[in-house]
Amino acid sequence: MASLPKEERTRPVSATETAYLHPDAGTLNCIDWRDLEREIAAWEGLAREASEPNPFFESWYLLPALRHLPGSDQVGILRFERGGRLTGLLPVLREKRYYRWPVPQISSWLHANCFCGAPLVARGSEREFWRAMLEWADRSPGAALFMHLRAMPLGTPLHRALEDELTQQNRQVELVHLEHRAMLASNLAPQAYLDASLSTKKRKELRRQAKRLADEGELAVIRQGDAEGIAAWCDAFLSLETSGWKGKAGSALACDPATQALFRESLEGAASCARLERLTLTLDGRPLAMLATFLAPPGAFSYKTAFDEAYARFSPGVLLQRENLEMLARQDIDWTDSCAAADHPMIDHFWRERRPVGRLSIAIGGRLRRAAFRQFVRAETARNPSGTSS
């Protein structure tokens, strides 16, 4: 692909540059993420009224991630204010590479343990947020060829508002990757959902495994929604995960001090503000399977799970997921995102609904930059003639 024309190369945006709109529409600027630490109360208020819930961009998760994970010193926060109130928030990063290609772009900031990239935007301000973000990117693109939004839930009011704004501006957008991951969303009661999801043979096998496991000792299921014993629970989870294949592969949370600190601090923060449900299957008081779920009404997100592989013949992780169907009975939760990869061999058999999640590449800047983007994205999508599905 041809390099970006000289007249389209501009200096990187500073943290003080601002996109100014009509006063009624709001103001967006890019700030240092440390400045957000002074706005925790306003940030929490924004999370409660967000058009699309995203616990990974709430204060108790995003701040530990920024404090501990490598490369966070390059992250800026798009902060949107409307009527004197914090109304939108999105962490962004200027990246020099686009996956395996040396193509600069402005990207929403995600990491390996962040499973949703939707910005936090107050209901009723979706179009205004996207308009301000696009104006900011046009005014201060730096070396970026385009803007890249990752892990965006599709078909939501927030996504539809972006589509409407892009259509109105006649601005090119490409869905460059799409996946459908397991989701729990049903009006059925937990047992009825289980009956509908699994065959009679499979349900019988689960009952048999639970009975055989109970023969090994006292079996119990513990469900916690408060912060009591959270530090000890984190210790037990990290130990359980490290004892399995992830520990051997070096990918367990405890294998890296940064991800271990993120796990501990985020769970403690979530528990302290009633945003966490912990589910544990124990045998004689010892954890066999554990699950941490972030609560972001009306949604929930299955964050991390682990099980004792020495008891794999009893399928403790599957038995725990059977108990997790009680999420359907909660009045404040309409759906749960599995946060699992598409076609997951276990959860896809349990949870029948699917959530579309995509990566969007959006044209920014002036005429020449947009022409170069059209050339690039045409070449990218041509590499996948079957379309954008994962």
C-alpha positions in Angstrom: 0.0 0.0 0.0 1.2 3.5 -0.7 2.5 5.6 2.2 0.3 8.3 3.5 0.6 11.5 1.5 2.9 14.1 3.1 0.1 16.7 3.4 -1.9 14.2 5.4 0.8 13.5 8.1 0.1 15.5 11.2 1.7 15.6 14.6 0.3 13.3 17.4 -2.5 14.8 19.4 -1.6 16.1 22.9 -3.6 15.3 26.0 -5.0 18.8 25.9 -6.3 19.0 22.4 -10.1 19.2 22.3 -12.9 18.6 19.8 -15.4 21.5 20.4 -19.0 21.0 19.4 -22.1 23.0 20.0 -22.6 23.5 23.8 -25.7 21.4 23.7 -23.8 18.6 22.0 -21.0 18.4 24.5 -17.2 18.5 24.5 -14.7 15.7 24.0 -11.0 15.8 24.8 -8.2 13.3 25.3 -6.8 13.3 28.8 -4.2 11.4 30.8 -5.8 8.4 32.4 -4.5 9.5 35.8 -6.7 12.5 35.7 -9.7 10.2 35.9 -8.8 9.2 39.4 -10.2 12.5 40.6 -13.6 11.7 39.0 -14.5 8.3 40.5 -17.9 9.3 41.7 -18.9 10.8 38.3 -17.4 7.7 36.6 -19.5 5.4 38.7 -22.6 7.4 37.9 -21.8 7.1 34.2 -21.4 3.3 34.5 -24.8 3.1 36.1 -26.5 5.0 33.3 -24.4 3.6 30.4 -26.3 2.8 27.2 -24.2 -0.4 26.8 -22.8 -1.9 30.1 -19.1 -2.6 30.1 -17.5 -3.5 33.4 -14.0 -3.6 31.9 -14.1 0.2 31.4 -15.5 0.9 34.9 -13.2 2.5 37.4 -12.6 -0.6 39.6 -11.3 -2.6 36.5 -9.8 -0.1 34.1 -7.7 1.7 36.7 -5.9 -1.5 38.0 -5.4 -2.5 34.3 -3.8 0.9 33.6 -1.7 0.8 36.7 -0.2 -2.7 36.2 -0.2 -3.7 32.6 2.7 -2.9 30.2 2.2 -0.1 27.7 -0.5 1.7 29.6 1.6 4.9 29.8 0.7 5.4 26.1 -3.0 5.2 26.7 -5.2 8.3 26.6 -8.8 8.6 27.7 -11.4 10.2 25.4 -13.5 12.0 27.9 -16.9 13.4 26.8 -18.8 16.0 28.8 -22.3 17.2 28.3 -24.2 19.7 30.4 -21.3 19.8 32.8 -21.5 16.0 33.4 -19.2 13.1 32.5 -21.2 11.5 29.7 -18.7 9.3 27.8 -15.4 7.5 28.2 -13.2 5.4 26.0 -9.5 4.4 26.4 -7.5 4.8 23.2 -4.0 4.1 22.0 -2.0 5.3 19.0 -0.6 2.1 17.5 2.1 1.8 14.9 1.1 -1.6 13.8 -2.3 -3.0 12.7 -2.0 -6.7 13.8 0.8 -8.0 11.5 1.0 -4.9 9.2 3.0 -1.7 9.8 -0.1 0.5 9.5 -0.6 3.2 12.2 -4.1 3.7 13.6 -6.0 5.0 16.6 -7.4 2.0 18.4 -9.6 1.5 21.4 -7.4 0.0 24.1 -7.9 -3.6 25.0 -5.8 -6.3 26.5 -5.9 -10.0 26.8 -8.2 -9.9 29.9 -10.6 -7.3 28.6 -13.5 -8.8 26.8 -15.6 -5.9 25.7 -14.6 -2.7 24.0 -17.9 -0.7 24.1 -17.3 2.9 25.4 -19.2 4.0 28.4 -21.8 6.4 27.1 -24.8 7.8 29.0 -28.2 6.8 27.5 -29.5 9.5 25.2 -26.0 10.8 24.4 -24.9 8.1 22.0 -25.0 10.1 18.7 -23.4 13.1 20.3 -20.5 11.0 21.7 -19.7 9.3 18.4 -19.9 12.7 16.5 -17.5 14.2 19.0 -15.1 11.2 18.8 -15.1 11.3 15.0 -14.5 15.1 14.9 -11.6 14.6 17.4 -10.1 11.9 15.2 -10.5 14.1 12.1 -8.8 17.1 13.7 -5.9 15.2 15.3 -5.2 12.0 13.4 -1.5 12.1 13.8 0.0 9.4 11.6 -3.1 7.2 11.9 -4.7 6.0 8.7 -8.0 5.1 10.4 -9.8 4.5 13.7 -10.2 0.9 14.9 -12.8 -0.1 17.4 -12.3 -3.6 18.9 -14.7 -6.0 20.6 -17.7 -3.9 19.9 -21.1 -5.6 20.7 -23.2 -5.3 17.5 -26.9 -4.5 17.1 -27.1 -2.6 20.4 -28.5 1.0 20.7 -24.9 2.2 21.1 -23.8 0.5 17.9 -26.9 1.6 16.0 -26.2 5.2 17.0 -22.7 4.9 15.5 -24.1 3.4 12.3 -26.6 6.3 12.0 -23.9 8.9 12.6 -21.6 7.3 10.0 -24.4 7.1 7.5 -25.3 10.7 8.0 -21.7 11.8 7.5 -21.3 9.4 4.5 -18.2 8.1 6.3 -16.8 4.7 5.4 -16.8 1.9 8.0 -15.9 -1.7 7.5 -16.7 -4.7 9.8 -13.3 -6.4 9.5 -13.9 -9.2 12.0 -17.1 -10.8 13.4 -17.6 -13.5 16.0 -20.6 -15.0 17.7 -19.9 -15.9 21.3 -22.1 -17.8 23.7 -24.6 -15.8 25.6 -27.2 -16.6 28.3 -30.5 -14.8 27.6 -33.8 -16.4 28.2 -37.1 -16.1 30.0 -37.0 -19.8 30.9 -36.4 -20.9 34.5 -33.0 -22.4 35.2 -34.2 -26.1 35.1 -36.3 -25.5 32.0 -33.4 -23.9 30.3 -31.2 -26.9 31.2 -33.8 -29.3 29.9 -34.0 -27.4 26.6 -30.3 -27.1 26.1 -29.0 -30.6 26.9 -30.2 -33.9 25.7 -31.8 -36.4 28.2 -28.6 -38.5 27.9 -26.3 -35.6 28.8 -28.5 -34.5 31.7 -28.5 -38.0 33.0 -24.7 -38.1 32.7 -24.4 -34.9 34.7 -26.6 -36.3 37.5 -24.4 -39.4 37.5 -21.2 -37.4 37.8 -22.6 -35.2 40.6 -23.6 -38.4 42.5 -20.3 -40.0 42.0 -18.5 -36.8 43.1 -20.7 -36.6 46.2 -19.5 -40.1 47.1 -16.0 -38.7 47.4 -17.0 -36.4 50.3 -19.3 -33.5 51.2 -20.2 -31.5 48.1 -21.4 -27.9 48.4 -22.1 -24.9 46.2 -21.3 -21.5 47.6 -22.6 -18.3 46.0 -21.3 -15.0 47.3 -22.2 -11.4 46.3 -20.4 -9.5 49.0 -16.7 -8.7 49.8 -16.4 -11.0 52.7 -13.3 -13.3 52.3 -12.5 -11.9 48.9 -8.7 -12.0 49.4 -8.8 -15.7 50.4 -11.1 -16.5 47.5 -8.6 -14.8 45.1 -5.8 -16.9 46.6 -7.8 -20.1 46.1 -8.7 -19.2 42.5 -5.2 -18.3 41.5 -3.9 -21.5 43.1 -6.5 -23.6 41.3 -5.9 -22.1 37.9 -2.1 -22.4 38.3 -2.4 -26.1 39.1 -3.9 -26.9 35.7 -2.8 -26.6 32.1 -2.7 -22.8 32.2 0.0 -23.0 34.9 2.0 -25.4 32.8 1.7 -23.2 29.7 2.6 -20.1 31.7 -0.7 -18.4 30.9 -2.3 -18.5 34.3 -3.0 -15.2 35.9 -0.5 -15.9 38.7 2.3 -16.5 36.2 2.6 -12.7 35.7 2.7 -10.3 38.6 0.8 -7.7 36.5 -2.2 -9.9 35.7 -2.2 -11.3 39.2 -2.4 -7.7 40.6 -5.1 -6.9 38.1 -7.2 -9.9 39.1 -6.9 -9.2 42.8 -7.6 -5.5 42.7 -10.4 -5.7 40.2 -12.2 -8.4 42.1 -11.8 -6.6 45.4 -13.1 -3.4 43.7 -16.0 -5.2 42.1 -17.0 -6.9 45.3 -16.9 -3.6 47.3 -19.5 -2.1 45.0 -21.7 -5.2 44.6 -20.5 -5.8 41.0 -19.3 -9.3 41.6 -20.8 -12.8 42.0 -18.5 -15.6 43.1 -19.6 -19.2 42.6 -17.6 -22.1 44.1 -18.1 -25.9 44.0 -16.4 -27.4 47.0 -15.6 -31.0 48.1 -15.0 -31.3 51.9 -14.5 -27.5 51.9 -11.8 -27.5 49.2 -12.6 -25.7 45.9 -13.0 -27.9 42.8 -14.4 -25.3 40.5 -14.7 -21.5 40.7 -16.3 -18.8 38.7 -16.1 -15.0 38.9 -18.9 -13.0 37.2 -19.0 -9.3 36.8 -22.5 -7.8 37.3 -23.3 -4.8 35.2 -27.2 -4.6 35.1 -29.0 -5.4 32.9 -26.0 -7.5 31.8 -23.4 -9.8 33.4 -20.0 -11.0 32.2 -18.4 -14.4 33.0 -14.9 -13.1 33.7 -12.8 -16.1 34.9 -13.3 -19.7 35.7 -11.0 -22.6 36.9 -11.4 -26.2 38.0 -9.3 -28.9 39.6 -8.1 -31.1 36.7 -7.5 -34.0 39.1 -11.3 -34.4 39.2 -11.8 -33.9 35.5 -13.7 -37.2 35.2 -16.5 -35.7 37.3 -16.7 -32.5 35.1 -16.7 -30.1 38.0 -16.6 -27.1 35.7 -19.7 -28.3 33.9 -21.4 -29.0 37.2 -20.6 -25.5 38.3 -22.1 -24.1 35.1 -25.3 -26.0 35.8 -25.5 -24.0 39.1 -24.6 -20.8 37.2 -27.9 -21.1 35.3 -29.5 -19.5 38.4 -28.4 -16.3 36.8 -31.6 -16.6 34.8 -33.6 -16.2 38.0 -32.1 -12.8 38.8 -34.5 -9.9 38.3 -31.7 -7.4 37.6 -29.9 -9.5 34.9 -31.3 -10.0 31.5 -28.3 -11.6 29.8 -24.8 -12.9 30.5 -21.9 -12.7 28.1 -19.7 -15.8 28.3 -16.6 -13.8 27.4 -15.5 -17.0 25.7 -14.1 -17.6 22.3 -16.5 -18.5 19.6 -17.2 -22.2 19.3 -16.0 -22.9 22.9 -16.3 -26.7 23.3 -18.0 -26.5 26.7 -20.1 -23.3 27.1 -21.5 -23.4 23.6 -23.4 -26.6 24.5 -24.9 -25.0 27.6 -25.7 -21.5 26.4 -27.8 -21.4 23.3 -27.9 -17.7 22.6 -25.2 -15.9 20.7 -23.8 -12.4 21.0 -22.3 -10.8 17.8 -19.1 -8.9 18.6 -17.0 -7.2 15.9 -14.0 -5.1 15.0 -14.8 -1.9 13.1 -12.4 0.2 11.1 -13.5 3.8 10.4 -12.3 6.4 7.9 -10.9 9.6 9.5 -9.1 12.7 8.4 -9.2 14.4 5.0 -9.8 13.4 1.5 -6.4 11.9 0.8 -6.3 9.9 4.1 -9.7 8.5 3.4 -8.7 7.5 -0.1 -5.7 5.7 1.3 -7.9 3.9 3.9 -10.3 2.7 1.1 -7.3 1.2 -0.6 -6.0 -0.5 2.5 -9.3 -1.9 3.7 -10.1 -3.2 0.2 -6.9 -5.2 0.3 -7.6 -6.4 3.9 -11.1 -7.7 3.2 -10.0 -9.2 -0.1 -7.8 -11.6 2.0 -11.0 -13.1 3.4 -13.2 -13.7 0.4 -15.7 -15.6 2.6 -16.5 -12.4 4.5 -15.7 -11.1 7.9 -16.7 -14.0 10.0 -14.2 -15.5 12.4 
